[in-house]
Each structure stands twice: as C-alpha cells, then as structure tokens.
C-alpha cells in the first residue's frame, strides 16, 4: 500500500485492481487486465467531479505502459471519461 499523504488517501495496487481509500471509505477503484483494457472503474459518488477517475486511469497507464481502452458495455459516464460519442 502506498501512502499518498498529499491527498489524504492510500493507494492499493493488487492483482489488476488499483484502489483509493481513506480511513472511512473506498474513494474509487479500477480493474484492468494486462492488455490495457479497463474492465471496471468506480468512484464513490461523494468523491466524483474531483478527477479521481482520471487519476486512476493515469496510474493504470503508467503501470502497464500501454494505451488504455474500455471494455464493453460502456456506461454513459464511461463514455464521457473516454470521450466516446
């Protein structure tokens, strides 16, 4: 577990899942595979509109060193995140 003290949450990276947590709740997580496909991304509604999903995507891209793509089906929020019409 990585302590990200500047943002008051911890980052966990285990078996294809990166999770942001604080002492009270899970802030968000992303599940991905080795091909760079995003299987699932979730941000707690209380923490939305703060760039958490983009931070999760950035960490995943840095870890895999690949371009990321969403798996289907893609939710309306997922389409917005990946700029898909």
C-alpha positions as CSV (number, residue, x, y, z in Angstrom):
1,X,0.0,0.0,0.0
2,X,1.3,3.4,-0.9
3,X,0.5,6.4,1.3
4,X,-0.5,9.4,-0.8
5,X,-0.5,11.8,2.1
6,X,-0.8,14.9,0.0
7,X,-4.3,13.8,-1.0
8,X,-5.4,12.1,2.3
9,X,-5.9,8.7,0.8
10,X,-4.0,5.5,0.4
11,X,-3.4,3.7,-2.9
12,X,-3.5,-0.1,-3.1
13,X,-2.3,-2.0,-6.2
14,X,-3.1,-5.7,-6.1
15,X,-3.8,-8.2,-8.8
16,X,-5.1,-5.9,-11.5
17,X,-7.0,-3.5,-9.2
18,X,-5.9,-0.1,-8.0
19,X,-7.9,1.3,-5.1
20,X,-8.0,4.7,-3.5
21,X,-9.1,4.5,0.2
22,X,-9.3,6.9,3.1
23,X,-9.8,5.9,6.7
24,X,-13.6,5.9,6.3
25,X,-14.4,4.5,2.8
26,X,-13.3,3.4,-0.6
27,X,-13.0,6.5,-2.7
28,X,-12.7,4.6,-6.0
29,X,-11.1,1.7,-7.9
30,X,-10.2,0.5,-11.3
31,X,-10.0,-3.1,-12.5
32,X,-7.9,-3.8,-15.6
33,X,-6.2,-6.6,-17.5
34,X,-2.6,-6.9,-18.9
35,X,-3.9,-5.9,-22.4
36,X,-4.7,-2.4,-21.1
37,X,-8.5,-3.0,-21.1
38,X,-10.4,-1.3,-18.4
39,X,-12.9,-3.8,-17.1
40,X,-14.5,-1.6,-14.4
41,X,-13.9,1.8,-12.9
42,X,-15.9,3.2,-10.0
43,X,-15.7,6.4,-8.0
44,X,-17.8,6.9,-4.8
45,X,-20.5,9.5,-5.6
46,X,-19.2,11.6,-2.7
47,X,-15.8,12.0,-4.5
48,X,-17.0,12.5,-8.1
49,X,-16.0,15.6,-10.1
50,X,-12.6,15.7,-8.3
51,X,-10.6,14.0,-11.0
52,X,-10.3,10.6,-9.2
53,X,-11.3,8.6,-12.3
54,X,-8.6,10.3,-14.4
55,X,-6.0,9.7,-11.6
56,X,-6.9,6.0,-11.6
57,X,-6.6,5.9,-15.4
58,X,-3.2,7.7,-15.2
59,X,-1.8,5.3,-12.6
60,X,-3.0,2.3,-14.6
61,X,-1.5,3.6,-17.8
62,X,1.8,4.3,-16.1
63,X,1.8,0.8,-14.6
64,X,1.0,-1.0,-17.8
65,X,2.9,1.3,-20.1
66,X,0.1,0.9,-22.7
67,X,-2.8,2.9,-24.1
68,X,-6.0,2.0,-22.2
69,X,-9.3,1.1,-23.7
70,X,-12.7,0.4,-22.1
71,X,-14.4,-3.0,-22.3
72,X,-18.0,-3.2,-23.5
73,X,-20.6,-2.4,-22.4
74,X,-19.6,1.2,-21.6
75,X,-21.8,3.2,-19.3
76,X,-22.7,6.8,-20.1
77,X,-20.2,8.1,-17.5
78,X,-17.5,5.7,-19.0
79,X,-18.2,7.1,-22.5
80,X,-17.7,10.6,-21.1
81,X,-14.5,9.7,-19.4
82,X,-13.1,8.1,-22.6
83,X,-14.5,10.8,-24.9
84,X,-16.6,8.3,-26.8
85,X,-19.8,9.6,-28.5
